[in-house]
Amino acid sequence: MLWDIYPTMDAIIVVFHLPEGTHANIHKSFRRKIYGEDTSSWGGRYHYHRKGILDEIPHVQLYWGVIIIKKSNYKKIKEIFSQYSTIIETRVVKCNKDDILRLTEHSP
């Protein structure tokens, strides 16, 4: 067959960062809220992951600060962005097959 028919999905690509000159402690707190954090205690005996919002939302991470999410999940992440004066750019995109699979997965 010359072409393949498969379902398409509109999603949002979100590019975000904090304003220039933001204190390092604010950056660290922001990263934790978005991405979570791998950490340990008792001198490295116990390892665990503190969850961030992206642990709850199916997404495709292209780079640090660049993600693709379903339109319906944008409201959840925008709440965190508004707490940190985040600079945001969004665009609607068509997803490829792999992105559709990742965005329709059930949250862990």
CNS distance restraints for C-alpha pairs under 8 A (distance, minus, plus):
assign (resid   6 and name CA) (resid  97 and name CA) 7.65 0.50 0.50
assign (resid   7 and name CA) (resid  97 and name CA) 7.96 0.50 0.50
assign (resid   8 and name CA) (resid  94 and name CA) 6.69 0.50 0.50
assign (resid   8 and name CA) (resid  95 and name CA) 6.39 0.50 0.50
assign (resid   8 and name CA) (resid  96 and name CA) 7.27 0.50 0.50
assign (resid   8 and name CA) (resid  97 and name CA) 7.81 0.50 0.50
assign (resid   8 and name CA) (resid 100 and name CA) 7.54 0.50 0.50
assign (resid   9 and name CA) (resid  94 and name CA) 5.82 0.50 0.50
assign (resid   9 and name CA) (resid  95 and name CA) 5.68 0.50 0.50
assign (resid   9 and name CA) (resid 100 and name CA) 6.73 0.50 0.50
assign (resid  10 and name CA) (resid  70 and name CA) 7.38 0.50 0.50
assign (resid  10 and name CA) (resid  71 and name CA) 7.60 0.50 0.50
assign (resid  10 and name CA) (resid  92 and name CA) 6.45 0.50 0.50
assign (resid  10 and name CA) (resid  93 and name CA) 5.66 0.50 0.50
assign (resid  10 and name CA) (resid  94 and name CA) 4.88 0.50 0.50
assign (resid  10 and name CA) (resid  95 and name CA) 6.42 0.50 0.50
assign (resid  11 and name CA) (resid  68 and name CA) 6.64 0.50 0.50
assign (resid  11 and name CA) (resid  69 and name CA) 5.77 0.50 0.50
assign (resid  11 and name CA) (resid  70 and name CA) 4.66 0.50 0.50
assign (resid  11 and name CA) (resid  71 and name CA) 5.45 0.50 0.50
assign (resid  11 and name CA) (resid  92 and name CA) 5.66 0.50 0.50
assign (resid  11 and name CA) (resid  93 and name CA) 5.42 0.50 0.50
assign (resid  11 and name CA) (resid  94 and name CA) 6.37 0.50 0.50
assign (resid  11 and name CA) (resid  95 and name CA) 6.77 0.50 0.50
assign (resid  12 and name CA) (resid  68 and name CA) 5.53 0.50 0.50
assign (resid  12 and name CA) (resid  69 and name CA) 5.48 0.50 0.50
assign (resid  12 and name CA) (resid  70 and name CA) 6.10 0.50 0.50
assign (resid  12 and name CA) (resid  71 and name CA) 5.83 0.50 0.50
assign (resid  12 and name CA) (resid  74 and name CA) 7.87 0.50 0.50
assign (resid  12 and name CA) (resid  90 and name CA) 6.38 0.50 0.50
assign (resid  12 and name CA) (resid  91 and name CA) 5.54 0.50 0.50
assign (resid  12 and name CA) (resid  92 and name CA) 4.55 0.50 0.50
assign (resid  12 and name CA) (resid  93 and name CA) 5.79 0.50 0.50
assign (resid  13 and name CA) (resid  66 and name CA) 7.05 0.50 0.50
assign (resid  13 and name CA) (resid  67 and name CA) 5.69 0.50 0.50
assign (resid  13 and name CA) (resid  68 and name CA) 4.36 0.50 0.50
assign (resid  13 and name CA) (resid  69 and name CA) 6.59 0.50 0.50
assign (resid  13 and name CA) (resid  90 and name CA) 5.55 0.50 0.50
assign (resid  13 and name CA) (resid  91 and name CA) 5.39 0.50 0.50
assign (resid  13 and name CA) (resid  92 and name CA) 6.35 0.50 0.50
assign (resid  13 and name CA) (resid  93 and name CA) 6.55 0.50 0.50
assign (resid  14 and name CA) (resid  65 and name CA) 7.73 0.50 0.50
assign (resid  14 and name CA) (resid  66 and name CA) 5.65 0.50 0.50
assign (resid  14 and name CA) (resid  67 and name CA) 5.35 0.50 0.50
assign (resid  14 and name CA) (resid  68 and name CA) 6.18 0.50 0.50
assign (resid  14 and name CA) (resid  69 and name CA) 7.72 0.50 0.50
assign (resid  14 and name CA) (resid  88 and name CA) 6.91 0.50 0.50
assign (resid  14 and name CA) (resid  89 and name CA) 5.89 0.50 0.50
assign (resid  14 and name CA) (resid  90 and name CA) 4.63 0.50 0.50
assign (resid  14 and name CA) (resid  91 and name CA) 6.91 0.50 0.50
assign (resid  15 and name CA) (resid  65 and name CA) 5.57 0.50 0.50
assign (resid  15 and name CA) (resid  66 and name CA) 4.55 0.50 0.50
assign (resid  15 and name CA) (resid  67 and name CA) 6.74 0.50 0.50
assign (resid  15 and name CA) (resid  88 and name CA) 5.75 0.50 0.50
assign (resid  15 and name CA) (resid  89 and name CA) 5.16 0.50 0.50
assign (resid  15 and name CA) (resid  90 and name CA) 6.34 0.50 0.50
assign (resid  16 and name CA) (resid  65 and name CA) 5.06 0.50 0.50
assign (resid  16 and name CA) (resid  66 and name CA) 6.57 0.50 0.50
assign (resid  16 and name CA) (resid  86 and name CA) 6.59 0.50 0.50
assign (resid  16 and name CA) (resid  87 and name CA) 5.57 0.50 0.50
assign (resid  16 and name CA) (resid  88 and name CA) 4.53 0.50 0.50
assign (resid  16 and name CA) (resid  89 and name CA) 6.48 0.50 0.50
assign (resid  17 and name CA) (resid  65 and name CA) 6.19 0.50 0.50
assign (resid  17 and name CA) (resid  86 and name CA) 5.77 0.50 0.50
assign (resid  17 and name CA) (resid  87 and name CA) 5.43 0.50 0.50
assign (resid  17 and name CA) (resid  88 and name CA) 6.86 0.50 0.50
assign (resid  18 and name CA) (resid  22 and name CA) 6.70 0.50 0.50
assign (resid  18 and name CA) (resid  27 and name CA) 7.40 0.50 0.50
assign (resid  18 and name CA) (resid  84 and name CA) 7.33 0.50 0.50
assign (resid  18 and name CA) (resid  85 and name CA) 6.82 0.50 0.50
assign (resid  18 and name CA) (resid  86 and name CA) 4.79 0.50 0.50
assign (resid  18 and name CA) (resid  87 and name CA) 5.84 0.50 0.50
assign (resid  19 and name CA) (resid  85 and name CA) 7.40 0.50 0.50
assign (resid  19 and name CA) (resid  86 and name CA) 6.70 0.50 0.50
assign (resid  19 and name CA) (resid  87 and name CA) 6.53 0.50 0.50
assign (resid  22 and name CA) (resid  26 and name CA) 6.67 0.50 0.50
assign (resid  22 and name CA) (resid  27 and name CA) 7.01 0.50 0.50
assign (resid  23 and name CA) (resid  27 and name CA) 6.59 0.50 0.50
assign (resid  24 and name CA) (resid  28 and name CA) 6.24 0.50 0.50
assign (resid  25 and name CA) (resid  29 and name CA) 6.24 0.50 0.50
assign (resid  26 and name CA) (resid  30 and name CA) 6.05 0.50 0.50
assign (resid  26 and name CA) (resid  84 and name CA) 7.95 0.50 0.50
assign (resid  27 and name CA) (resid  31 and name CA) 6.13 0.50 0.50
assign (resid  28 and name CA) (resid  32 and name CA) 6.27 0.50 0.50
assign (resid  29 and name CA) (resid  33 and name CA) 6.33 0.50 0.50
assign (resid  30 and name CA) (resid  34 and name CA) 6.27 0.50 0.50
assign (resid  30 and name CA) (resid  84 and name CA) 7.17 0.50 0.50
assign (resid  31 and name CA) (resid  35 and name CA) 5.57 0.50 0.50
assign (resid  31 and name CA) (resid  36 and name CA) 6.75 0.50 0.50
assign (resid  31 and name CA) (resid  37 and name CA) 7.95 0.50 0.50
assign (resid  32 and name CA) (resid  36 and name CA) 4.28 0.50 0.50
assign (resid  32 and name CA) (resid  37 and name CA) 5.61 0.50 0.50
assign (resid  32 and name CA) (resid  50 and name CA) 7.72 0.50 0.50
assign (resid  32 and name CA) (resid  51 and name CA) 7.76 0.50 0.50
assign (resid  32 and name CA) (resid  52 and name CA) 5.96 0.50 0.50
assign (resid  33 and name CA) (resid  51 and name CA) 7.73 0.50 0.50
assign (resid  33 and name CA) (resid  52 and name CA) 4.75 0.50 0.50
assign (resid  33 and name CA) (resid  53 and name CA) 6.19 0.50 0.50
assign (resid  33 and name CA) (resid  80 and name CA) 7.41 0.50 0.50
assign (resid  34 and name CA) (resid  52 and name CA) 4.88 0.50 0.50
assign (resid  34 and name CA) (resid  53 and name CA) 5.11 0.50 0.50
assign (resid  34 and name CA) (resid  54 and name CA) 5.91 0.50 0.50
assign (resid  34 and name CA) (resid  77 and name CA) 7.88 0.50 0.50
assign (resid  34 and name CA) (resid  80 and name CA) 7.75 0.50 0.50
assign (resid  35 and name CA) (resid  51 and name CA) 7.24 0.50 0.50
assign (resid  35 and name CA) (resid  52 and name CA) 4.78 0.50 0.50
assign (resid  35 and name CA) (resid  53 and name CA) 6.60 0.50 0.50
assign (resid  35 and name CA) (resid  54 and name CA) 5.74 0.50 0.50
assign (resid  35 and name CA) (resid  55 and name CA) 7.13 0.50 0.50
assign (resid  36 and name CA) (resid  49 and name CA) 6.90 0.50 0.50
assign (resid  36 and name CA) (resid  50 and name CA) 5.18 0.50 0.50
assign (resid  36 and name CA) (resid  51 and name CA) 4.47 0.50 0.50
assign (resid  36 and name CA) (resid  52 and name CA) 3.79 0.50 0.50
assign (resid  36 and name CA) (resid  53 and name CA) 7.34 0.50 0.50
assign (resid  36 and name CA) (resid  54 and name CA) 7.70 0.50 0.50
assign (resid  36 and name CA) (resid  55 and name CA) 7.39 0.50 0.50
assign (resid  37 and name CA) (resid  49 and name CA) 5.56 0.50 0.50
assign (resid  37 and name CA) (resid  50 and name CA) 5.07 0.50 0.50
assign (resid  37 and name CA) (resid  51 and name CA) 6.77 0.50 0.50
assign (resid  37 and name CA) (resid  52 and name CA) 7.47 0.50 0.50
assign (resid  38 and name CA) (resid  47 and name CA) 7.28 0.50 0.50
assign (resid  38 and name CA) (resid  48 and name CA) 5.90 0.50 0.50
assign (resid  38 and name CA) (resid  49 and name CA) 4.39 0.50 0.50
assign (resid  38 and name CA) (resid  50 and name CA) 6.31 0.50 0.50
assign (resid  39 and name CA) (resid  47 and name CA) 5.82 0.50 0.50
assign (resid  39 and name CA) (resid  48 and name CA) 5.64 0.50 0.50
assign (resid  39 and name CA) (resid  49 and name CA) 6.10 0.50 0.50
assign (resid  39 and name CA) (resid  50 and name CA) 7.38 0.50 0.50
assign (resid  40 and name CA) (resid  44 and name CA) 5.21 0.50 0.50
assign (resid  40 and name CA) (resid  45 and name CA) 6.96 0.50 0.50
assign (resid  40 and name CA) (resid  46 and name CA) 5.26 0.50 0.50
assign (resid  40 and name CA) (resid  47 and name CA) 4.27 0.50 0.50
assign (resid  40 and name CA) (resid  48 and name CA) 6.13 0.50 0.50
assign (resid  41 and name CA) (resid  45 and name CA) 6.26 0.50 0.50
assign (resid  41 and name CA) (resid  46 and name CA) 5.34 0.50 0.50
assign (resid  41 and name CA) (resid  47 and name CA) 6.74 0.50 0.50
assign (resid  42 and name CA) (resid  46 and name CA) 6.56 0.50 0.50
assign (resid  51 and name CA) (resid  55 and name CA) 5.91 0.50 0.50
assign (resid  52 and name CA) (resid  56 and name CA) 7.37 0.50 0.50
assign (resid  53 and name CA) (resid  57 and name CA) 6.53 0.50 0.50
assign (resid  53 and name CA) (resid  77 and name CA) 6.89 0.50 0.50
assign (resid  54 and name CA) (resid  58 and name CA) 7.02 0.50 0.50
assign (resid  54 and name CA) (resid  59 and name CA) 7.05 0.50 0.50
assign (resid  55 and name CA) (resid 107 and name CA) 7.56 0.50 0.50
assign (resid  55 and name CA) (resid 108 and name CA) 7.38 0.50 0.50
assign (resid  56 and name CA) (resid 107 and name CA) 5.68 0.50 0.50
assign (resid  56 and name CA) (resid 108 and name CA) 6.94 0.50 0.50
assign (resid  57 and name CA) (resid  69 and name CA) 7.76 0.50 0.50
assign (resid  57 and name CA) (resid  73 and name CA) 6.94 0.50 0.50
assign (resid  57 and name CA) (resid 107 and name CA) 6.33 0.50 0.50
assign (resid  58 and name CA) (resid  69 and name CA) 6.80 0.50 0.50
assign (resid  58 and name CA) (resid  70 and name CA) 7.97 0.50 0.50
assign (resid  58 and name CA) (resid 102 and name CA) 6.49 0.50 0.50
assign (resid  58 and name CA) (resid 103 and name CA) 4.96 0.50 0.50
assign (resid  58 and name CA) (resid 104 and name CA) 6.98 0.50 0.50
assign (resid  58 and name CA) (resid 105 and name CA) 6.44 0.50 0.50
assign (resid  58 and name CA) (resid 106 and name CA) 7.27 0.50 0.50
assign (resid  58 and name CA) (resid 107 and name CA) 6.20 0.50 0.50
assign (resid  59 and name CA) (resid  67 and name CA) 6.56 0.50 0.50
assign (resid  59 and name CA) (resid  68 and name CA) 5.59 0.50 0.50
assign (resid  59 and name CA) (resid  69 and name CA) 4.91 0.50 0.50
assign (resid  59 and name CA) (resid  70 and name CA) 7.67 0.50 0.50
assign (resid  59 and name CA) (resid 102 and name CA) 6.63 0.50 0.50
assign (resid  59 and name CA) (resid 103 and name CA) 5.56 0.50 0.50
assign (resid  60 and name CA) (resid  67 and name CA) 5.51 0.50 0.50
assign (resid  60 and name CA) (resid  68 and name CA) 5.02 0.50 0.50
assign (resid  60 and name CA) (resid  69 and name CA) 6.77 0.50 0.50
assign (resid  60 and name CA) (resid  99 and name CA) 6.71 0.50 0.50
assign (resid  60 and name CA) (resid 102 and name CA) 6.90 0.50 0.50
assign (resid  60 and name CA) (resid 103 and name CA) 7.24 0.50 0.50
assign (resid  61 and name CA) (resid  66 and name CA) 6.11 0.50 0.50
assign (resid  61 and name CA) (resid  67 and name CA) 4.44 0.50 0.50
assign (resid  61 and name CA) (resid  68 and name CA) 6.50 0.50 0.50
assign (resid  62 and name CA) (resid  66 and name CA) 5.52 0.50 0.50
assign (resid  62 and name CA) (resid  67 and name CA) 5.73 0.50 0.50
assign (resid  62 and name CA) (resid  68 and name CA) 7.68 0.50 0.50
assign (resid  63 and name CA) (resid  67 and name CA) 7.18 0.50 0.50
assign (resid  69 and name CA) (resid  73 and name CA) 6.56 0.50 0.50
assign (resid  69 and name CA) (resid  74 and name CA) 6.96 0.50 0.50
assign (resid  69 and name CA) (resid 103 and name CA) 6.75 0.50 0.50
assign (resid  70 and name CA) (resid  74 and name CA) 6.87 0.50 0.50
assign (resid  70 and name CA) (resid 103 and name CA) 6.75 0.50 0.50
assign (resid  73 and name CA) (resid  77 and name CA) 6.98 0.50 0.50
assign (resid  74 and name CA) (resid  78 and name CA) 5.99 0.50 0.50
assign (resid  75 and name CA) (resid  79 and name CA) 6.49 0.50 0.50
assign (resid  76 and name CA) (resid  80 and name CA) 7.42 0.50 0.50
assign (resid  77 and name CA) (resid  81 and name CA) 6.49 0.50 0.50
assign (resid  78 and name CA) (resid  82 and name CA) 6.15 0.50 0.50
assign (resid  79 and name CA) (resid  83 and name CA) 6.73 0.50 0.50
assign (resid  80 and name CA) (resid  84 and name CA) 6.92 0.50 0.50
assign (resid  81 and name CA) (resid  85 and name CA) 6.40 0.50 0.50
assign (resid  81 and name CA) (resid  86 and name CA) 5.15 0.50 0.50
assign (resid  82 and name CA) (resid  86 and name CA) 6.49 0.50 0.50
assign (resid  95 and name CA) (resid  99 and name CA) 5.58 0.50 0.50
assign (resid  95 and name CA) (resid 100 and name CA) 5.99 0.50 0.50
assign (resid  96 and name CA) (resid 100 and name CA) 6.26 0.50 0.50
assign (resid  97 and name CA) (resid 101 and name CA) 6.39 0.50 0.50
assign (resid  98 and name CA) (resid 102 and name CA) 6.35 0.50 0.50
assign (resid  99 and name CA) (resid 103 and name CA) 6.02 0.50 0.50
assign (resid 100 and name CA) (resid 104 and name CA) 6.08 0.50 0.50
assign (resid 101 and name CA) (resid 105 and name CA) 6.31 0.50 0.50
